[in-house]
């Protein structure tokens, strides 16, 4: 729906006074106040469909509860429910133009939803937009609610939708690493600690390690997301339930559970819950853990693929674009690099959410809008990053097995694998001579007659260097 149409205006009034609202707009006077007051960022509510869906579900549940309590007529309740369902189904999202970052603890966003739903309900009932005597944004759509319970409840529902979407993409990048682990299972390479040669392993183990550390975070993400299923709906202004009838909170939360199919519960203490935004802090922290691990993985991808001639060069990242305006033939690891930057942004968002969570005062946290924006943005950034990393990088990685094998055989750290067989004294002697002469550990062990070639090949067989083994081999001297 076009919001910038030029088909005239209707006049609406609020506490501040009358104002002209575009006739084609489903939103009303308080939304327009918010548009005028909060020209802050490029982050607008209409770019966060899961949040809008959460708002519509919250209002739909409230309408059901209020109808059951006799506070709405059947015509009003049916029209409001239909309007909410249309929004849930993806309609009219362009009618939510307010900035996500706003003063007022989310009042602008709550009223944006109230006005859009009210005006759409009026159309369904056969009335004109703005004829609020038949269906008021405040008295009907916002009945028995405050921004201070409806807004955080909508955030919780929207974030849980975002979490479920996020997990699908998260599991896809994990599976991409697992496929590479299987593909590279038999490619021997040198492991490294502190950027120095360590001991042999397989390239498959490297990629399996990437997958496993990411998999470990799923339980933390789920635990953090489960906190969103506890809501303060019915708390109204500060948690006392003023302006709501007895039983409303329980009926509304039951309706939320019915609409979503989730195990949504009412908080045990609505006063405490109304100022508590720790679930947003907790989820931001869970995302930060993922970002820290993904950042390490992308750093490893860039290092291990460095080259092509003068780097580690264990595998090749897909070439995506020319890497220099001055150096012909240069190709950069642009996909891991962009994922690195996403991780930094998510880590920064977590700090913003933490500071905002700490800023709660008395019975409310007025900083919740920026907390919501950061959490929703982090989910979107990570989701897009995972898809980009998987499809444009990980799926196309190819190994350099001969180069990896040569590095192992040329590594002085190979002597570590010999240490249990030939002893520390012999191992130290061989390592020192290899360092001084540049010769291989393999050749020096044979030259000094410490092991036969057959025994040496057994000890250094790939399958014997990448896991604990017991070898019945004795040194010749």
Secondary structure, 3 states (H helix, E strand, C coil): CCCCCCCCEEEEECCCCEEEEECCCCCCHHHHHHHHHCCCCCCEHHHCHHHHHHHHHHHHHHHHHHHHCCCCCHHHHHHHHHHHHHHHCCCCHHHCCCECCCCCCCHHHHHHHHHHHHHHHHHHHCCCCCCCCCCCHHHHHCCCCCHHHHHHHHHHHHHHHHHHHHHHHHHHHHHHHHHHHHHCCCCEEEEEECCEEEEEEEHHHHHHHHHHHHHCHHHHHHHHHHHHHEECCCCCCCCCCCCCCCCHHHHHHHHHHHHHCCCCEECCCHHHHHHCCHHHHHHHHHHHHHHHHHHHHHHHHHHHCCCCCCCCCCEECCCCCECCCCCCCCECCHHHHHHHHHHHHHHHHHHHHHHHHHCCECCECCCHHHHHHHHHHHHHHHHHHHHHHHHHCHHHCEECHHHHHHHHHHCHHHHHHHHHHHHHHHHHHHHHHHHHHCCCHHHHHHHCCCCCHHHHHHHCCHHHHCCCCCCCCCCCC
